[in-house]
Structure formats: structure tokens, C-alpha cells
Amino acid sequence: MSIFAYLLLTIALEGAALAILMRKVSLFPQAVLALANCFTWPLLQVLWRNVGINIWLLEFSVAVVEGLILLLLLQPGKKHAWAYAFTVNAVSLGVGILLHGLPAP
């Protein structure tokens, strides 16, 4: 699978998880999350593959950044923004682990 396909898979998985968590499918939250992924996902890939930063630390950092973006743009409430961000990232990381195995620490 190409690297672009993995980005699209991440956006689809996290978008589906967000829709389930929010209990509705809305275009604006999906677009916000997709754009957040377009910023954080390539950065994570470069830092993980080329710099060698621990994937677990990177995933935590991505969840924090996406949580801030959701908090600022969607204003779902502090608890919900963090729950959404960490849950959707856990889903995409979990699928990545299923597809490719556990990343080395």
C-alpha cells in the first residue's frame, strides 16, 4: 500500500471513530479532523521514520495536538475533546498494529 493510502485509511478510521463517539455524522467535525490529520500524520511519519523518535511518544503528541484542534474549532467541551482525540488515535494506532505488528520501542 502506498504512503498516501495509509493517510487516507487513517482519515477514514479516525473519521468513523469520531462519528461513533459523537453519535452523529457531521461534515464540519469530519473535515476538521481530516485537516488535522493532514498536518499531524506526515509530521509523525517523518519524525518516526527519519529521526527515530519513539512511536508511542509521537502518537501521544499527535493526540494532544488533535485534541487542541478539536477543542478550539469544535468546542465540544474539554473532556469530550480529549476523549475524542485520544480514542480516535488509539483506533488508528490499533489498526496499524494489526496490519504491521507492534512497533519497536
Sine and cosine of phi, psi and omega as CSV:
sin_phi,cos_phi,sin_psi,cos_psi,sin_omega,cos_omega
0.00,0.00,0.62,-0.78,0.00,-1.00
-0.97,0.24,0.33,-0.94,0.00,-1.00
-0.88,0.47,-0.58,0.82,0.03,-1.00
-0.91,0.42,-0.61,0.80,0.02,-1.00
-0.90,0.43,-0.58,0.81,0.05,-1.00
-0.92,0.39,-0.60,0.80,0.07,-1.00
-0.89,0.45,-0.71,0.70,0.02,-1.00
-0.89,0.45,-0.63,0.78,0.05,-1.00
-0.89,0.45,-0.68,0.74,0.04,-1.00
-0.87,0.48,-0.72,0.69,0.00,-1.00
-0.88,0.47,-0.68,0.73,0.00,-1.00
-0.91,0.42,-0.71,0.70,-0.01,-1.00
-0.90,0.43,-0.73,0.69,-0.02,-1.00
-0.93,0.36,-0.56,0.83,0.06,-1.00
-0.91,0.42,-0.67,0.74,0.03,-1.00
-0.91,0.42,-0.68,0.73,0.02,-1.00
-0.89,0.45,-0.65,0.76,0.02,-1.00
-0.90,0.44,-0.68,0.73,0.02,-1.00
-0.88,0.47,-0.64,0.77,0.03,-1.00
-0.91,0.40,-0.70,0.71,-0.01,-1.00
-0.91,0.42,-0.64,0.77,-0.01,-1.00
-0.99,0.15,-0.18,0.98,-0.01,-1.00
0.89,0.46,0.43,0.90,0.08,-1.00
-0.28,-0.96,0.40,-0.92,0.08,-1.00
-0.96,-0.26,0.90,-0.44,-0.01,-1.00
-0.79,-0.62,0.66,-0.75,-0.06,-1.00
-0.92,0.40,-0.67,0.74,-0.08,-1.00
-0.89,0.45,-0.77,0.64,0.04,-1.00
-0.88,0.48,-0.60,0.80,0.02,-1.00
-0.90,0.43,-0.66,0.75,0.01,-1.00
-0.92,0.39,-0.65,0.76,0.03,-1.00
-0.88,0.48,-0.73,0.69,0.00,-1.00
-0.92,0.40,-0.63,0.77,0.03,-1.00
-0.89,0.46,-0.69,0.72,0.03,-1.00
-0.92,0.39,-0.61,0.79,0.07,-1.00
-0.88,0.48,-0.66,0.75,0.04,-1.00
-0.91,0.42,-0.59,0.81,0.03,-1.00
-0.91,0.42,-0.38,0.92,0.07,-1.00
-1.00,0.02,-0.75,0.66,-0.13,-0.99
-0.99,0.17,-0.59,0.81,-0.10,-0.99
-0.90,0.43,-0.76,0.65,0.03,-1.00
-0.89,0.46,-0.60,0.80,0.03,-1.00
-0.89,0.45,-0.69,0.72,0.06,-1.00
-0.86,0.51,-0.71,0.70,-0.03,-1.00
-0.87,0.49,-0.69,0.72,0.00,-1.00
-0.91,0.42,-0.73,0.68,-0.03,-1.00
-0.92,0.40,-0.57,0.82,-0.01,-1.00
-0.97,0.23,-0.76,0.64,-0.10,-0.99
-0.98,0.22,-0.62,0.78,-0.12,-0.99
-0.99,-0.16,-0.53,0.85,-0.04,-1.00
-0.99,-0.16,-0.47,0.88,0.06,-1.00
1.00,0.08,0.38,0.92,0.05,-1.00
-0.94,0.34,0.60,-0.80,-0.03,-1.00
-0.82,0.58,0.76,-0.65,-0.07,-1.00
-0.90,0.44,-0.57,0.83,-0.01,-1.00
-0.92,0.39,-0.66,0.76,0.06,-1.00
-0.91,0.41,-0.65,0.76,0.03,-1.00
-0.90,0.43,-0.70,0.72,0.01,-1.00
-0.89,0.45,-0.64,0.76,0.06,-1.00
-0.88,0.47,-0.70,0.71,0.00,-1.00
-0.89,0.45,-0.66,0.75,0.03,-1.00
-0.89,0.46,-0.68,0.73,0.01,-1.00
-0.89,0.46,-0.62,0.78,0.03,-1.00
-0.91,0.42,-0.73,0.69,0.00,-1.00
-0.89,0.45,-0.72,0.70,0.01,-1.00
-0.92,0.40,-0.56,0.83,0.08,-1.00
-0.89,0.46,-0.68,0.74,0.05,-1.00
-0.90,0.44,-0.67,0.74,0.03,-1.00
-0.89,0.46,-0.71,0.70,0.03,-1.00
-0.89,0.45,-0.66,0.75,0.00,-1.00
-0.88,0.47,-0.68,0.73,-0.04,-1.00
-0.96,0.26,-0.64,0.77,-0.12,-0.99
-1.00,-0.06,-0.57,0.82,-0.05,-1.00
-0.99,-0.14,-0.41,0.91,-0.03,-1.00
0.75,0.66,0.79,0.61,0.00,-1.00
-0.99,0.15,-0.02,1.00,-0.12,-0.99
0.97,-0.24,0.54,-0.84,-0.11,-0.99
-0.86,0.50,-0.73,0.68,-0.04,-1.00
-0.89,0.46,-0.68,0.73,-0.03,-1.00
-0.93,0.37,-0.66,0.75,-0.01,-1.00
-0.86,0.51,-0.72,0.69,-0.01,-1.00
-0.93,0.36,-0.65,0.76,0.03,-1.00
-0.89,0.46,-0.69,0.73,0.03,-1.00
-0.88,0.48,-0.76,0.65,-0.09,-1.00
-0.88,0.47,-0.74,0.68,-0.04,-1.00
-0.95,0.32,-0.57,0.82,0.01,-1.00
-0.94,0.35,-0.73,0.68,-0.04,-1.00
-0.91,0.41,-0.56,0.83,0.05,-1.00
-0.95,0.30,-0.56,0.83,0.08,-1.00
-0.91,0.42,-0.62,0.79,0.03,-1.00
-0.89,0.45,-0.76,0.65,-0.03,-1.00
-0.93,0.37,-0.59,0.81,0.07,-1.00
-0.91,0.41,-0.66,0.75,0.02,-1.00
-0.88,0.48,-0.68,0.74,0.04,-1.00
-0.91,0.40,-0.63,0.77,0.06,-1.00
-0.87,0.49,-0.65,0.76,0.04,-1.00
-0.91,0.41,-0.65,0.76,0.05,-1.00
-0.89,0.46,-0.62,0.78,-0.02,-1.00
-0.97,0.26,-0.62,0.79,-0.17,-0.98
-0.83,-0.56,0.00,1.00,-0.03,-1.00
1.00,0.03,0.16,-0.99,-0.03,-1.00
-0.94,0.33,0.79,-0.62,0.02,-1.00
-0.93,0.36,0.53,-0.85,0.02,-1.00
-0.92,0.39,0.66,-0.75,0.00,-1.00
-0.95,0.32,0.00,0.00,0.00,0.00
